[in-house]
Amino acid sequence: MLRHTILLFLIVFVSITVSNPVRSEVLTGSGLVDIPTGRVLEHGIFEAGTYLGFQQRMMARSATSLGDTVAVRLNFGLFDRVEIGLTQLWEEHGSDPSSDRTANLKLQLLKEPEVGAIPSVAIGVERLGNKIFASDSEAEVGETPSTFLAVSKTFNFPRIHRFSGHIGVGTQRFAFEDRPVGVFVGLSKAFQPAFARGDLTMQLEFDGAGVNAGMRYIIPSGLQVALGAETLNDPDELHYLVTVSWTNAQILEQIRETQRLITRATELAVAAKRAVSKKKAVAETTETPSSQ
């Protein structure tokens, strides 16, 4: 527990000291590195934490360009169909600091069953903020809302077992160059290696601007640490991402598992009691004729 606390402190400290703005919500529980999926957080599940993204762009052999951003966010699920994300950004570009509050909204239209061909489908809008009504000349690049439709499906193959595929269309940050809309795709696979003592998820995606890759590690206490890299196909625009957050998903799952065990134990106790009562009744019925 102590090493997890130290790790959390170090990453939060780094996020305050060196970072650069990222394009949108990154490495959220229901999304991949920088793209949304057709899934949403379940009812009552939330994530709270911070993230940073930094870019080191070579200006000359002895100079680099770094920006500063601090981001705190909260994502939570409602009714197993709605996910809401709230983000507070503090940005500093040279001597011009700024802050911005944004919100993301996602609605799940279809939910993938455990068995069947139906995928998860969701629609949503990102970066709803205090500048959404600004004109094109007043709004900065990347600050206008992005709408999307995302589809996710889990597949099970003999050698690689279960993995998830994701595809979608969206506007603004998902668009290709000057086109109004664009396509994004992604793959994700979860592992539970014995040495990790937690859940490990690997992610690969294309978000309309480039190829991204990420890794998320979740321990049983709910602490999440995720690492990612954006625009791998363009080294001059490469971004590195780090997020630290906490979710109550694991705790709620442990509570549900305990409730299932209690229910099962109660059912077995009732069945055993009935069996004993039935056996006693049969024995009494057998003894009565012989006594007469």
C-alpha positions as CSV (number, residue, x, y, z in Angstrom):
1,M,0.0,0.0,0.0
2,L,2.9,2.4,0.8
3,R,4.5,1.9,-2.6
4,H,1.2,2.6,-4.3
5,T,0.8,5.8,-2.3
6,I,4.4,6.9,-3.2
7,L,3.7,6.1,-6.9
8,L,0.5,8.2,-6.9
9,F,2.3,11.1,-5.2
10,L,5.2,11.1,-7.7
11,I,2.9,11.0,-10.7
12,V,0.7,13.8,-9.4
13,F,3.8,15.8,-8.7
14,V,5.1,15.3,-12.2
15,S,1.7,16.3,-13.6
16,I,1.9,19.6,-11.8
17,T,5.5,20.4,-12.9
18,V,5.7,19.4,-16.5
19,S,2.9,18.8,-19.0
20,N,1.4,19.9,-22.3
21,P,-2.3,20.1,-23.4
22,V,-3.8,17.0,-24.8
23,R,-6.6,17.0,-27.3
24,S,-9.4,15.5,-25.2
25,E,-10.3,13.1,-22.5
26,V,-7.6,10.5,-22.5
27,L,-7.4,6.9,-21.1
28,T,-10.8,6.9,-19.4
29,G,-12.4,3.8,-18.1
30,S,-14.8,3.3,-21.0
31,G,-12.5,4.6,-23.7
32,L,-9.1,3.7,-25.1
33,V,-6.1,6.1,-25.3
34,D,-7.9,9.0,-27.0
35,I,-11.0,7.6,-28.7
36,P,-14.4,6.7,-27.2
37,T,-15.9,3.3,-27.4
38,G,-19.4,2.0,-27.6
39,R,-19.4,1.2,-23.8
40,V,-20.2,3.4,-20.8
41,L,-19.4,3.2,-17.1
42,E,-22.0,1.2,-15.2
43,H,-24.5,2.8,-12.9
44,G,-22.8,4.0,-9.7
45,I,-19.3,3.6,-11.1
46,F,-17.0,6.6,-11.1
47,E,-13.4,7.6,-11.8
48,A,-11.6,10.6,-10.2
49,G,-8.1,11.6,-10.9
50,T,-5.7,13.7,-12.9
51,Y,-3.8,13.3,-16.2
52,L,-0.9,15.0,-18.0
53,G,0.4,15.0,-21.5
54,F,3.7,16.4,-22.5
55,Q,5.4,16.9,-25.8
56,Q,9.0,17.5,-26.5
57,R,9.4,19.1,-29.9
58,M,12.9,19.8,-31.1
59,M,13.3,23.4,-32.0
60,A,17.1,23.2,-32.3
61,R,19.7,20.8,-31.1
62,S,19.9,22.5,-27.7
63,A,16.3,23.7,-27.3
64,T,13.0,22.1,-26.7
65,S,9.4,23.4,-26.4
66,L,7.3,22.4,-23.4
67,G,3.9,23.6,-22.3
68,D,2.1,23.4,-18.9
69,T,-1.3,21.9,-18.1
70,V,-2.9,20.6,-15.0
71,A,-6.1,18.6,-15.5
72,V,-8.5,17.2,-12.9
73,R,-11.5,15.1,-14.0
74,L,-14.4,13.1,-12.8
75,N,-16.3,10.5,-14.9
76,F,-19.4,8.7,-13.7
77,G,-22.1,6.4,-15.0
78,L,-25.8,6.6,-14.6
79,F,-28.6,4.1,-15.2
80,D,-26.1,1.8,-17.1
81,R,-26.8,3.9,-20.2
82,V,-25.3,7.4,-19.6
83,E,-21.8,8.5,-18.8
84,I,-20.8,12.1,-17.9
85,G,-17.3,13.4,-17.7
86,L,-16.3,16.7,-16.1
87,T,-12.8,18.2,-16.5
88,Q,-11.1,21.3,-15.1
89,L,-8.0,22.4,-17.1
90,W,-5.4,24.9,-16.0
91,E,-3.2,25.8,-19.0
92,E,-0.1,28.0,-19.3
93,H,1.4,29.1,-22.6
94,G,4.3,31.3,-21.9
95,S,3.0,34.2,-19.8
96,D,-0.7,33.7,-20.7
97,P,-2.3,31.3,-18.2
98,S,-5.9,30.2,-18.8
99,S,-8.4,27.8,-17.3
100,D,-11.3,26.0,-18.9
101,R,-14.1,23.7,-17.7
102,T,-15.4,21.1,-20.1
103,A,-17.9,18.3,-20.0
104,N,-18.4,15.1,-22.1
105,L,-21.7,13.3,-22.5
106,K,-22.1,9.7,-23.8
107,L,-25.4,7.8,-24.3
108,Q,-25.4,4.0,-24.9
109,L,-27.9,2.9,-27.5
110,L,-27.2,-0.8,-27.5
111,K,-25.5,-2.9,-24.9
112,E,-23.5,-6.0,-25.9
113,P,-24.8,-9.2,-24.2
114,E,-22.5,-11.9,-22.8
115,V,-23.5,-14.1,-25.7
116,G,-24.7,-12.9,-29.1
117,A,-23.8,-10.9,-32.1
118,I,-25.2,-7.5,-30.9
119,P,-22.4,-4.9,-30.3
120,S,-22.3,-2.0,-27.9
121,V,-23.3,1.2,-29.6
122,A,-23.0,4.7,-28.1
123,I,-23.3,8.3,-29.3
124,G,-21.8,11.3,-27.5
125,V,-20.3,14.8,-27.6
126,E,-17.0,16.0,-26.2
127,R,-15.7,19.3,-24.9
128,L,-18.9,21.0,-24.0
129,G,-17.5,24.1,-22.3
130,N,-17.8,27.8,-21.8
131,K,-16.6,28.5,-25.3
132,I,-19.1,26.3,-27.2
133,F,-21.1,29.3,-28.4
134,A,-18.0,31.2,-29.6
135,S,-17.6,31.9,-33.3
136,D,-15.0,30.1,-35.4
137,S,-12.8,33.2,-35.2
138,E,-13.1,33.4,-31.5
139,A,-12.8,29.7,-30.7
140,E,-9.3,28.2,-30.6
141,V,-8.5,25.0,-32.5
142,G,-9.7,21.9,-30.6
143,E,-12.1,23.8,-28.3
144,T,-15.2,23.3,-30.4
145,P,-17.3,20.2,-29.5
146,S,-16.8,16.9,-31.2
147,T,-19.7,14.5,-31.8
148,F,-19.2,10.8,-32.4
149,L,-20.9,7.4,-32.8
150,A,-18.9,4.4,-31.6
151,V,-19.4,0.7,-31.9
152,S,-17.6,-2.0,-29.8
153,K,-17.6,-5.8,-30.0
154,T,-15.8,-8.5,-28.1
155,F,-14.4,-11.4,-30.1
156,N,-13.1,-14.8,-28.8
157,F,-10.5,-16.7,-30.9
158,P,-8.7,-19.9,-30.0
159,R,-5.1,-18.6,-29.7
160,I,-5.5,-15.0,-28.7
161,H,-8.7,-15.6,-26.8
162,R,-10.8,-12.5,-26.0
163,F,-10.1,-9.1,-27.4
164,S,-12.3,-6.1,-28.3
165,G,-12.6,-4.2,-31.5
166,H,-13.8,-0.6,-31.8
167,I,-14.8,1.6,-34.7
168,G,-16.6,4.9,-35.0
169,V,-17.2,8.1,-36.9
170,G,-16.9,11.6,-35.5
171,T,-16.5,15.3,-36.2
172,Q,-13.9,18.0,-35.3
173,R,-10.9,16.2,-33.7
174,F,-11.8,12.9,-35.4
175,A,-12.0,14.5,-38.9
176,F,-9.4,14.0,-41.6
177,E,-7.7,17.2,-42.5
178,D,-10.4,19.5,-44.0
179,R,-13.2,16.9,-44.2
180,P,-16.2,17.4,-41.9
181,V,-16.1,13.8,-40.4
182,G,-13.6,11.1,-39.9
183,V,-13.3,7.4,-38.9
184,F,-11.5,6.1,-35.8
185,V,-10.7,2.5,-35.0
186,G,-9.1,0.7,-32.1
187,L,-8.2,-2.7,-30.5
188,S,-7.9,-3.6,-26.8
189,K,-7.0,-6.7,-24.9
190,A,-7.1,-7.3,-21.2
191,F,-4.7,-9.6,-19.3
192,Q,-4.5,-10.8,-15.8
193,P,-0.8,-11.9,-15.4
194,A,0.1,-13.4,-12.0
195,F,3.1,-11.1,-11.5
196,A,1.0,-8.0,-12.0
197,R,-1.6,-8.7,-9.2
198,G,-4.1,-6.7,-11.1
199,D,-5.7,-6.1,-14.5
200,L,-3.6,-5.0,-17.4
201,T,-5.1,-3.7,-20.7
202,M,-3.2,-3.0,-23.9
203,Q,-4.6,-0.6,-26.4
204,L,-3.9,0.4,-30.0
205,E,-5.9,2.9,-32.1
206,F,-6.1,5.4,-34.9
207,D,-8.0,8.6,-34.0
208,G,-8.0,10.6,-37.2
209,A,-4.7,12.4,-36.4
210,G,-2.4,9.5,-35.9
211,V,-1.7,6.1,-34.3
212,N,-1.8,5.9,-30.5
213,A,-0.9,3.1,-28.1
214,G,-1.5,2.8,-24.4
215,M,-1.4,0.5,-21.3
216,R,-3.6,0.6,-18.3
217,Y,-2.9,-1.1,-15.0
218,I,-5.7,-1.4,-12.3
219,I,-5.0,-2.9,-8.9
220,P,-7.7,-4.5,-6.7
221,S,-8.0,-1.3,-4.5
222,G,-9.2,0.6,-7.5
223,L,-6.0,2.7,-8.2
224,Q,-5.4,3.1,-12.0
225,V,-2.2,4.1,-13.7
226,A,-2.1,4.4,-17.4
227,L,0.6,5.3,-19.9
228,G,0.2,6.2,-23.5
229,A,1.8,7.8,-26.6
230,E,-0.1,9.7,-29.3
231,T,0.8,10.2,-32.9
232,L,3.4,7.5,-33.1
233,N,3.4,7.9,-36.9
234,D,4.8,11.4,-36.6
235,P,7.8,11.7,-34.2
236,D,7.7,15.6,-34.4
237,E,4.2,15.6,-32.9
238,L,4.6,12.7,-30.5
239,H,2.8,13.2,-27.2
240,Y,3.3,11.2,-24.0
241,L,0.4,10.6,-21.6
242,V,0.2,9.6,-18.0
243,T,-3.0,9.4,-16.0
244,V,-3.6,8.5,-12.4
245,S,-7.1,7.9,-11.1
246,W,-9.2,5.9,-8.7
247,T,-12.4,4.0,-9.4
248,N,-14.9,2.2,-7.2
249,A,-15.6,-0.5,-9.8
250,Q,-13.4,-3.1,-8.1
251,I,-14.9,-2.4,-4.6
252,L,-18.4,-2.6,-5.9
253,E,-17.5,-5.9,-7.7
254,Q,-16.1,-7.3,-4.5
255,I,-19.4,-6.3,-2.7
256,R,-21.5,-7.9,-5.4
257,E,-19.3,-11.1,-5.2
258,T,-19.8,-11.2,-1.4
259,Q,-23.5,-10.8,-1.8
260,R,-23.6,-13.6,-4.3
261,L,-21.6,-15.8,-1.9
262,I,-24.0,-15.0,1.0
263,T,-27.0,-15.7,-1.2
264,R,-25.6,-19.0,-2.3
265,A,-24.7,-20.0,1.3
266,T,-28.2,-19.1,2.4
267,E,-29.7,-21.2,-0.4
268,L,-27.5,-24.1,0.6
269,A,-28.4,-23.7,4.3
270,V,-32.2,-23.6,3.5
271,A,-31.9,-26.6,1.2
272,A,-30.0,-28.6,3.9
273,K,-32.6,-27.6,6.5
274,R,-35.4,-28.8,4.2
275,A,-33.5,-32.1,3.5
276,V,-33.1,-32.7,7.3
277,S,-36.8,-31.9,8.0
278,K,-37.9,-34.2,5.1
279,K,-35.7,-37.0,6.4
280,K,-37.0,-36.6,9.9
281,A,-40.6,-36.6,8.7
282,V,-39.9,-39.8,6.7
283,A,-38.4,-41.4,9.7
284,E,-41.3,-40.5,11.9
285,T,-43.7,-41.9,9.3
286,T,-41.8,-45.1,9.2
287,E,-41.7,-45.5,13.0
288,T,-45.4,-44.9,13.5
289,P,-46.8,-48.1,11.8
290,S,-44.2,-50.3,13.5
291,S,-45.1,-49.0,16.9
292,Q,-48.7,-49.9,16.3
